[in-house]
Amino acid sequence: MRETTAGGGVFPARGSDEEDVLKELEEKTGGDLTFDSGKILGSMCTHPHPLAVKVVQRYIDRNLGDPGLHVGSQGVEREAVDMLASLLGLEKGYGHIVSGGTEANILAVRAFRNLADVEKPELILPESAHFSFIKAGEMLGVKLAWARLRDDYSVDVKDVESKITDNTIGIVGIAGTTGLGVVDDIPALSDLAMDYGLPLHVDAAFGGFVIPFAKALGYDIPDFDFRLKGVKSITIDPHKMGMVPIPAGGIIFRERKYLEAISVLAPYLAGGKIWQATITGTRPGANALAVWAMIKHLGFEGYMEIVRNAMELSRWFAGELKKIPGVYLVREPVLNIVSFGAKELEKVEEELKKRGWGISAHRGYIRIVMMPHVRREHLEEFLGDLRGILKGL
Ligand SMILES: Cc1ncc(COP(=O)(O)O)c(C=O)c1O
C-alpha cells in the first residue's frame, strides 16, 4: 500500500495521532466560511443551537433505519413529527425527520405518484419551485408541468388549473420560495385541489419554521398549512430556521395512507422486520432527537423571538438597500429573505465575494437570508462594502 502524499488522496498505510489528524483537518478547512463569522448571508442554514449540538453528540450512534434497536429514539421521532404536525394545524401527523427538504419533497411526490396509479404521471408546480422537484421528477418518472408566476412572484393559480389533466397526480405550492421567500396563495391552491380531487403538497422547507411565528407576530401572510383541507403533505426543515444541525428535514402527511404508499419491507434488520418509507436506510436518530429537544427547549415563544428578530432585521435591511443608488429590491420581503438587483450584478457579486461575503447571485439577484446568526452589525458592514463597490463601478 502506498503512503499518503501531501495531496492526501491515497489510503494511508499507517494511522496518525488524533492531534495530527485534527490539526490537518483544521488546516484543510481553513478556507471554509463559518456561520459565526457573520460572513454567510446567503444560506438557509445556520450555526446550530448549542443544545441541539449536545444532543447530537450524546446520541450520535442511534440509527432510525433500524428502529427495533432504538425503540426509545423511534418514539421521540414520532413525538417530534406530532409536534411539527401540531405547529402546522394537525392533531396527528404521519411522517419522518429526514435528510432535508430534498428528501421530504421526493417522498411527497413518491406518495402522490404511488396513490394516483396513472400511467404517465404529471405534477403541477410553480416556476419558483426548488430544484429538488427536478430530481424527484427524474427519479420517479413524473413529468413536471411548470406553472407561471404572477407579477408578485407567487404562482398563477389560473395557470395551475389550466395544466390539470387526467394524468395529474398532485399540485405543489411553495410557502417561502427559495429565491424570494414568497408564499403562494395556498388557500386558493387548496380549493383548486379539492375541486379536482387532487392532493396538494406544500413545500414549507424554509417557511415552516417562520410563517407560524410571523403570523402570531401580526405579519400578514397567507394560510399555508393543514388547516386548509386540500393540503395533504408539508415539507418543513428543522435544519433551516429550526436551528438543528444538518441533516434534519421534515415530511408530514395528513393521513397514514401516504406513508403506507411509500413503505417497503426491510426484512433483515437486527431489530426485526419493519416497513421503511424514507429514501435513506440507515439514518441519524441523533438529529431527530435534536429536533424534539429544540422544540421542547424553545417552544412557540422561543421560536417567535428568533423570527421576530429575523423579520425586523429584514425590513430594516430592505429599507437601507432602497437608499443605495443603483440598487433595487426584487420585491418587498414577505419572510426573512431580502433579494436585490443592482447594476453590473455579476461584477458586484464578484467584488462582494472577494471581500469574503458568502452570497451568490442567480436569477438576476442576490439573496440575503436573515438567519439567526446574521446580526445588524454584519449587515451594516455588508452595506458599507456594497456602497463602496457600486461607487467604484
Ligand atoms: C423551498 C425549498 N425546498 C426545498 C429545499 C431543499 O432543502 P435541502 O437543501 O435541505 O434538501 C430548499 C433549500 O433551500 C428550499 O428552499
Ligand as a Chemical Component Dictionary entry (heavy atoms), coordinates in Angstrom:
data_LIG
# 
_chem_comp.id                   LIG 
_chem_comp.type                 NON-POLYMER 
_chem_comp.pdbx_formal_charge   0 
_chem_comp.three_letter_code    LIG 
# 
loop_
_chem_comp_atom.comp_id 
_chem_comp_atom.atom_id 
_chem_comp_atom.alt_atom_id 
_chem_comp_atom.type_symbol 
_chem_comp_atom.charge 
_chem_comp_atom.model_Cartn_x 
_chem_comp_atom.model_Cartn_y 
_chem_comp_atom.model_Cartn_z 
_chem_comp_atom.pdbx_ordinal 
LIG C1 C1 C 0 -38.245 25.788 -0.634 1  
LIG C2 C2 C 0 -37.172 24.759 -0.526 2  
LIG N1 N1 N 0 -37.477 23.460 -0.673 3  
LIG C3 C3 C 0 -36.560 22.504 -0.580 4  
LIG C4 C4 C 0 -35.237 22.806 -0.338 5  
LIG C5 C5 C 0 -34.215 21.703 -0.268 6  
LIG O1 O1 O 0 -33.769 21.539 1.023  7  
LIG P1 P1 P 0 -32.414 20.737 1.334  8  
LIG O2 O2 O 0 -31.309 21.556 0.769  9  
LIG O3 O3 O 0 -32.441 20.648 2.819  10 
LIG O4 O4 O 0 -32.522 19.407 0.695  11 
LIG C6 C6 C 0 -34.867 24.149 -0.184 12 
LIG C7 C7 C 0 -33.467 24.502 0.061  13 
LIG O5 O5 O 0 -33.076 25.606 0.091  14 
LIG C8 C8 C 0 -35.856 25.147 -0.286 15 
LIG O6 O6 O 0 -35.552 26.444 -0.192 16 
# 
loop_
_chem_comp_bond.comp_id 
_chem_comp_bond.atom_id_1 
_chem_comp_bond.atom_id_2 
_chem_comp_bond.value_order 
_chem_comp_bond.pdbx_ordinal 
LIG C1 C2 SING 1  
LIG C2 N1 SING 2  
LIG C2 C8 DOUB 3  
LIG N1 C3 DOUB 4  
LIG C3 C4 SING 5  
LIG C4 C5 SING 6  
LIG C4 C6 DOUB 7  
LIG C5 O1 SING 8  
LIG O1 P1 SING 9  
LIG P1 O2 DOUB 10 
LIG P1 O3 SING 11 
LIG P1 O4 SING 12 
LIG C6 C7 SING 13 
LIG C6 C8 SING 14 
LIG C7 O5 DOUB 15 
LIG C8 O6 SING 16 
# 
